Amino acid sequence: MQIQKSYQNENRGILYIVPTPIGNLEDITYRALRILTEADVVLAEDTRNTGKLLHHFELKKKMISYHEHNKVSRQAQIITMLQEGQKLALVSDAGMPGISDPGYEMIQAAIQQDIHIVVLPGANAAITALVGSGLPTDTFFFYGFLPRKAKDRELAFDDLAKLDTTFILYESPHRIEQTMQDLAERYGNRQAALVRELTKKYEEYIRGTLPEIVKWLSEHPIKGECCIVVEGREEQQGEIWWTDLTLKEHVEQIMDKEGCSSKAAIKQAAQDRQLPKRDVYSAFHLEE
């Protein structure tokens, strides 16, 4: 067990987690600028990008790179600097460090060494997209980027299918069309929002059903990093609706209600009944 009193004994080393703007530089906070000014060193995901940010605000700071490919080798050096009493500011290229960006491992290592972690609030693409999507915000699930390997991707889609809460994904413009097609195939007519270029000049929200967004994308190629916000699975009330249905009828009902493919419906029925997918597949195709 560990108790951290963040603002007592500030003479010791502190690792500040500093969010940076996700597009519009006006989203930097006064406090973030103060911490960047006072920090002994800025730990930057990309020193070139952070250098531009610091130059814009007329800050001259020593920077050390800390990113996905050197986070392990840098860790001991950074811990030593903190133990010596230095104040370090960890930033990513945009948004909150540690959220689909480097930071988690460094924070964990610092906590294990009883080093204070002070997190500043600030810009975050996922929360911004969620609020602007118009979808329920009372409960939600943030996933981040989907895996690239086909098998891992399928497992991720299966897990997301079980959620009855809004969920949020990140995606690159190069994969957005395929990802939206995959979502539409699996989850049918759920409401969703595709959000791109947040806080920038070309900020755009595309709201509608998943198939509607897929159709729109086929006619409007896009650029820029994207957030995808998707409505959760409709929660079934009272008695389980499929109790008296055969496996085939269960699959057909899902296809009808969700507007999805038989492949996606078979997966869902297997999850509903906690049966092997092959058993549901066999039952569905037996009468064809």
Summary of the structure (lengths in Angstrom):
residues: 288
radius of gyration: 23.1
end to end distance: 59.9
largest distance: 74.5
contacts: 867
relative contact order: 0.11
helix: 42%
strand: 18%
